[in-house]
Amino acid sequence: MAVCFELVVDFGDDAEAARAAAFGAPWPYTLRAGAFRIPLHRPMLSISGTNTQLSVLPVAVGHGVAADGSLPRFNLTESELMELGRGLYGLLERFEGYVAAMVGWDPEGFLDVDDLAADWSEELADGTLPGLVLADHLRTRLSLGPAWVPFRPGYLWLPYPQR
């Protein structure tokens, strides 16, 4: 089973915005992580019913990622992973039309808005889902607490705690 460090972006039913994000960015693309320049795999679109998600995976960072083939893995420190994550959030700042997004180890489980409303309401209110980015129009529906800050116009996020 693969364990992926990635940016996952949920576009809901806006498949056009997902395609624009996937094909509008300049590829190949690299991000810094300490002394490393880590390339990104081409974005992958996933469509389930009317829901469209986009995943962006750094090359050779995850464990058992099929797209990496036999490439040797980067053994990144926590600070290097944090820098790589900030770079992925920088890429997210250029996207439009999404409803939820997150960078981390297999973050897909935190992006379904209905699941967030049903199962994660306490965490959304008290700010214990760091890294989650949501469209601003969800503020009332999801009862977002005071820890949420602007990510970019139209989006809010729960920043990671400062170390």
C-alpha positions as CSV (number, residue, x, y, z in Angstrom):
1,M,0.0,0.0,0.0
2,A,1.3,3.4,-1.0
3,V,1.7,6.3,1.5
4,C,1.7,9.6,-0.3
5,F,2.9,13.0,0.8
6,E,0.8,15.2,-1.5
7,L,-1.4,18.1,-2.2
8,V,-5.0,17.0,-2.7
9,V,-7.6,19.5,-4.0
10,D,-11.3,18.8,-4.0
11,F,-13.1,20.7,-6.7
12,G,-16.6,19.3,-6.0
13,D,-18.6,19.3,-9.2
14,D,-16.3,21.9,-10.9
15,A,-14.4,19.6,-13.3
16,E,-13.5,22.5,-15.5
17,A,-11.7,24.3,-12.7
18,A,-9.9,21.0,-11.8
19,R,-8.8,20.6,-15.5
20,A,-7.6,24.2,-15.5
21,A,-5.5,23.6,-12.4
22,A,-4.1,20.4,-13.7
23,F,-3.2,21.6,-17.2
24,G,-2.6,25.4,-16.5
25,A,0.5,25.0,-14.3
26,P,3.9,24.9,-15.9
27,W,5.1,21.3,-15.8
28,P,7.6,19.9,-15.0
29,Y,7.8,21.8,-11.7
30,T,10.2,21.5,-8.8
31,L,10.0,22.7,-5.2
32,R,12.7,23.2,-2.6
33,A,13.1,21.0,0.5
34,G,16.3,22.1,2.2
35,A,19.2,21.4,-0.2
36,F,17.0,19.3,-2.5
37,R,15.0,20.4,-5.6
38,I,12.2,18.0,-5.8
39,P,10.3,17.5,-9.0
40,L,6.5,17.0,-9.0
41,H,4.7,14.3,-10.9
42,R,2.1,15.5,-13.4
43,P,-1.1,16.3,-11.6
44,M,-3.6,13.4,-11.4
45,L,-7.4,13.9,-11.8
46,S,-9.8,11.6,-10.1
47,I,-13.5,11.7,-10.8
48,S,-16.1,9.9,-8.7
49,G,-19.7,10.6,-9.7
50,T,-19.9,14.4,-9.9
51,N,-16.9,15.0,-7.6
52,T,-13.4,15.8,-9.0
53,Q,-10.2,15.7,-7.1
54,L,-6.7,16.7,-8.2
55,S,-3.6,15.2,-6.6
56,V,0.0,16.6,-6.9
57,L,2.7,14.3,-5.6
58,P,6.4,15.2,-5.2
59,V,8.6,12.6,-6.9
60,A,10.3,10.0,-4.6
61,V,9.0,11.4,-1.3
62,G,6.2,8.9,-0.5
63,H,6.5,5.2,0.3
64,G,5.5,2.6,-2.3
65,V,4.2,5.2,-4.8
66,A,3.8,3.4,-8.2
67,A,4.6,6.5,-10.2
68,D,8.0,6.7,-8.6
69,G,9.0,3.3,-10.0
70,S,12.4,2.3,-8.7
71,L,13.7,5.8,-8.0
72,P,15.5,6.1,-4.7
73,R,13.5,7.9,-2.0
74,F,14.4,11.3,-0.6
75,N,14.8,10.9,3.1
76,L,13.6,14.3,4.2
77,T,13.8,15.8,7.7
78,E,10.7,17.3,9.3
79,S,11.9,20.8,8.4
80,E,12.5,19.7,4.8
81,L,9.0,18.2,4.6
82,M,7.5,21.4,6.0
83,E,9.3,23.5,3.4
84,L,8.1,21.1,0.7
85,G,4.6,21.4,2.1
86,R,4.8,25.2,2.0
87,G,5.8,25.0,-1.7
88,L,2.7,22.8,-2.4
89,Y,0.5,25.4,-0.6
90,G,2.1,28.0,-2.8
91,L,1.0,26.0,-5.8
92,L,-2.5,25.8,-4.4
93,E,-2.7,29.6,-4.1
94,R,-2.8,29.7,-7.9
95,F,-5.8,27.4,-8.2
96,E,-9.5,28.6,-8.5
97,G,-12.8,26.9,-8.0
98,Y,-12.0,24.3,-5.3
99,V,-13.9,23.7,-2.1
100,A,-11.3,21.9,0.0
101,A,-7.6,21.2,-0.1
102,M,-4.9,19.9,2.1
103,V,-1.2,19.0,2.0
104,G,0.1,16.0,4.0
105,W,0.3,12.3,4.2
106,D,-2.7,10.8,2.4
107,P,-5.0,13.8,3.2
108,E,-7.9,12.7,1.0
109,G,-10.0,11.6,4.0
110,F,-10.4,15.2,5.2
111,L,-11.7,16.8,2.0
112,D,-15.3,15.6,1.7
113,V,-17.5,18.5,2.8
114,D,-20.4,16.3,3.9
115,D,-18.0,14.1,6.0
116,L,-16.5,17.2,7.5
117,A,-19.9,18.5,8.5
118,A,-21.0,15.1,9.9
119,D,-17.8,13.8,11.5
120,W,-15.4,16.6,12.1
121,S,-17.5,19.5,13.4
122,E,-15.7,19.7,16.8
123,E,-12.3,19.8,15.1
124,L,-13.5,22.4,12.6
125,A,-14.7,24.6,15.5
126,D,-11.7,24.2,17.7
127,G,-9.1,24.3,15.0
128,T,-7.5,20.9,15.3
129,L,-7.4,20.0,11.6
130,P,-4.2,22.0,10.7
131,G,-3.4,22.3,7.0
132,L,-7.0,22.2,5.8
133,V,-8.1,24.9,3.3
134,L,-11.8,25.5,2.7
135,A,-13.8,27.8,0.4
136,D,-15.0,30.8,2.4
137,H,-18.6,30.1,1.5
138,L,-18.5,27.0,3.8
139,R,-17.8,29.1,6.9
140,T,-21.4,29.0,8.2
141,R,-22.3,25.6,7.0
142,L,-19.3,24.0,8.8
143,S,-19.4,26.4,11.9
144,L,-15.7,27.2,11.5
145,G,-14.1,28.5,14.7
146,P,-11.8,31.5,15.3
147,A,-8.6,29.7,14.5
148,W,-9.4,29.9,10.7
149,V,-7.4,32.6,8.9
150,P,-7.5,33.9,5.3
151,F,-5.5,31.7,2.9
152,R,-6.1,33.8,-0.2
153,P,-9.2,35.7,-1.3
154,G,-12.2,33.4,-1.0
155,Y,-10.4,30.7,1.1
156,L,-9.7,30.0,4.7
157,W,-7.3,27.7,6.3
158,L,-6.0,26.3,9.6
159,P,-2.3,27.0,9.7
160,Y,0.1,24.5,11.2
161,P,1.3,25.3,14.7
162,Q,4.5,27.4,14.8
163,R,7.5,25.4,15.9
